[in-house]
Amino acid sequence: MRVRLVACFLVAVFAAFTSRAAFASALITINGSPLDAAALNCSISGDQTICRGTNLQGSGFMLSSWEFLFDPDPSVSGAFTVLNLSATTQTFTIGVGLGVLPLGSTVSATGFTGAGTLTDLNGGGATLTDNGISIYTALIDGTAVHTLLDPPQSYISTPLASGGPGAPVTIPFSSFGPNILAQPVNSIIGTQFQFRLTSGDQVSLPFGFTVTPVAVPESDSLTLLGCGIVCLAAFRRRRAA
């Protein structure tokens, strides 16, 4: 199931990356469906793409608010608030992807999510859990390179005795990196969120994922460095003698 979801996300990002749209390198998906850049109110600022807005309704959900920043450095970051409009607990899969130019064979990766908020809107209590996999997954070319909020994860807002909505619940901040990865970046970086949310309730999650190239010394440089070390050792031995 997880491989299928990641594959679908990768295909969607690649399709957007190879199109001629102004925001072709940036893509947001919810439950496998790409969201339109115009509806997301995306704009270009310098070499960055910024998507920001409120109250975008989809099939069984509403993006109450969102702010996504796509930077060709490359990095993806921002925050989103999603409301479950369906009559039952629903599984959400939210992907944020960025098409990038290839990087070297070794990269440094850093990411985070939270602190987020689970909110009971209807007075019936609110619950957010994992769906058997990590809530946050960082992806390079469709391959998971790190996860956060690994299962089991469960957050519950209990309704008031009077029947009013329960107090908001904090989803804790979690981060990783910088991690040195011996792998290239060919075309895409991104994050995927997956969780289960009760009917009529909403969750807000900030996030970020940044990848930077790591310079690897060339073989000639390594050879010269080795020769220098050998010569220095020989010089010290001669002085000692």
N, C-alpha and C positions, 0 to 999 in steps of 0.2 A: 504493500500500500504506500509506504513512504517513498520507495523508488519511483513509483508511478507519479506521485505528486511532484517530486523534484524534477522528473523528466518533463512533465507538463509545464511546469514553471520555466524550465530551460528553453523549451520550444517556443513558449510565448514571448520570452525575452528576446530570443534570436529573431523571431518574426518582426518584432518591433525595431530591433537594431538594424535590420536590413531594409526597412521601409524608407520612404523618402520624406516622412513627416518631420516637422521641425524638432519634435521631441523624441526622435526615433531611438535614442540611446537610453532613455529612461522609461521604466515601465512599472506600474502598480497593478497587481492582480488580487482579486478576492474570490476565493473558491474556484480558482482556475480561469476566471473571466477577466481579461484586461479592462482597465478603466480608461476612458477617453481623456486625453490630455486637456482638451478644452473644458470638459466637465470638471476636471480637477483644478482648473484655473492655473495652469502651468505657464511660466514665463521664463525668459532667458535674462540672466544678469551676469554680464561678462562672459565667462566660460562655464558658468553654473546654470543648472535648471532648478527652479524653485516652483513647487506646487503647494498652494495654500488655499484653504476655504472651509466652508461649513455646510452641513445639511445636504449631503448627496445621498439620495435614496437608491438602493438597488434591490435585488430579489431577496427578500427576507432580512435585509439589514439596512442600516443607515450609517454613513460616515458622518458622525456629528461634527467632527472637526478633523483637520489634517494639516500637516506641514511637512513636506519632504524636500530635502536638499540633495541634489545630485552633483557631485564634483568630479571632474575628470582626473583628479590627482592619483588614484581614484578613491572615492568614498561615497557612501550613502548614509543619511542620517535624518532625524526628524522625530515626529510623534503622530499618533493617530488615536482617535476615539471612535469605537465601533459599537453600535446599538443593535441588539438582536430583536428584530421586528416579527420573527416567526412565533407561532403559538407554542413551540416546544424548545427544549434545549438544543442548541445548534453547534456543530463543529465549524469553526472558521479557519481557513488557510489564507494567510495574507502574505503576498510576496512583493518585495521591492527590489528591482534589478536595474543594473546599469551596464550598458555596453561600453567596453574600454579598449584601448590599444594594448597590444601584448606587452607584458613586463618580462623581466629576466627570469632565470631559472630558480632564483631564491628570492622570497619576499617576506616582509614582516606584516603580520595581521593583528589588528586590535579591534575589539568590539564591546558593546554593552547593551543592556536593556534595563528599563526601570529608572527610578522608582515609578511604578504605575499605580493606577487606582481602579478598583472594582466598585461600581456604584449600583445600589438597589434603587430602581426608579419607580417600581410599582407597589412597594410595601409587602411583597411576598417573599423577600429575601433574595439574595443573589449569590451565585456560585460560579467560580471559574476553576477549571481543572485542566490538566494536560489530557491529550488524546492518545496516550500510550507512547508518545515520543516527546522530545524536548520542545518547550514552547518557542525558543529562539534557536535558529540554526543559521550560521554564517556559511555562505556558499561561494566557491570559486569555480567557474565553468561547470556549474551544476553539481559539484562535489562538496559535501559537507566538510568543513575544515575546523569547526568548533561549534559547540552547543552551550546554551545557558538555560537555566530553569529546567533542569533535567527531571524526569519523572521519579517519584510521584510529586505532583504539585497540586495543591488544593487551597483555595481562598474562598471564605464564606462570610457574607454579610447577613447577620441574623436580624429579622424584622423586630420592631419594637412591640412590646406587649400590647400597646394600644392599637397596633395594626399599621403604624407608620413605617416608612422606609428605614432600614437599618443604617448604621453609620458606614461611610465608605471604608474600604479595606485597602491597605497598601500592599502592592506587589513589589517586593524588595529590589533594590538596585543590584545588578550582577554584571560582571565584566570579565574580560580576558585580555591577555597580551601585554606588551608586544610579543607575539609568538613568531619565531623564525621557521618558515616552511620551505622545504626543499622542493618546490614545485613552481611551475610558471603560471602566469595568468594569460590565457589566450584571447578571451573575448568578453567575459561577463563576470561581474561580482554581484553579490546581493545577499539579502536576508529573507528568511521565511519564518513566519509565526504560525503556530497551530495550537488551538485551544478549544475547549468546550465552554459555552456561555449560556446561562439560563435565559428563558424567555423574558422579554421586556427590560433587560438589564444591559449595562454598558461597561466597557473596559477601556482605559486609556493607557497607552504604552509608548514611552520614548525609546529610541534605539539609535545605534550607530554601528558602522562597520567600515574600517579603513585599511587599505592595503598599500604598502610602499615597497619599492624595489630595494634589495640589499646588494651592495657592491661586493662582488666576489673577486679577490685578487687574481690577476692573470697568471698563467703558468710561468712566464718569464720573470714576473715580479717575485713569485715565490722562489724561483731558482736563485735570483740575485740576493734575496733575503737569506736563503740558506747559506750561500757562499759567504755573505757578510758575517753570519754567526760563526762559521767555521774559522774564518780569518781572525775574528776577535778572540776566539778561544786559543788559537795558536799564538797570537801576540801576547796574551796574558801568561801563557806557559813560558814563553821566552823571557818575559820580564821576571817571572818568578825564579827561573834558572839563573 
